[in-house]
Amino acid sequence: MLLPAPILLLLLLLTFPVQEDIYKEKREKMVERHIKGRGISDKAVLKAMRTVKRHLFVPQALAAEAYNDHPLPIGHDQTISQPYIVAYMTEVLEPKPQMKVLEIGTGSGYQAAVLAEIVKEVYTIEIVPEHGRAAAERLKKLGYDNVHVKVGDGYKGWKEHAPYDAIIVTAGAEAVPPPLLEQLKEGGSMVIPVGPQNQTQSLQLIEKKKGKAVTKDLLPVVFVPFTREKEE
């Protein structure tokens, strides 16, 4: 007997559970255990971490690991940061709906997506062309029209859209790039890992006051190196 289409669809859904439901549960557990459970309290940040589907920002073969609290490789010697660090760096910037934020180091686009859930505009720069193009396509497909991706040297920032209310750097720099401080709005904040390459760095919060950088060390971290364009 041929079943009506709606009943057939229902039987199929019951037989093959929607995979996203599994990830949603994992995402909620990740937030409760590794983010909220470790002290992140900003409601907008917690909502963004619950909303953004991290498994869509990692290689498909690693999707099952997407909601574990550790970095994952995304190719070209780059990684996607652990969820707690993404949430922590976002909260430190005290993001607000009217803000314009610059991100250095797009990677797969996960941090940009988290920011885009909270702030008005995100400008993000990626030096690896393959990552930049893939992230731009992924973010557009997911409906993040307020994220603007550029392939280039993040050391120089994105002067055309400066000044920025906040800047987030997701690669370890040996020193704070002067162009980034210049492009930061007076009273704005930057969060950046600073220290030797391939060693423990200090995650720093930098506030711009009267044109000067006021620096506060937050916690030890290890990020992939801040990559620059090769000089001619």
Secondary structure, 3 states (H helix, E strand, C coil): CCCCHHHHHHHHHHHCCCHHHHHHHHHHHHHHHHHHHHCCCCHHHHHHHHHCCHHHHCCHHHHHHCCCCCCEEEECCEEECCHHHHHHHHHHCCCCCCCEEEEECCCCCHHHHHHHCCCCEEEEEECCHHHHHHHHHHHHHCCCCCEEEEECCHHHCCHHHCCEEEEEECCEECCCCHHHHHHEEEEEEEEEEECCCCCCEEEEEEEEECCEEEEEEEEEECCCECCCCCCC
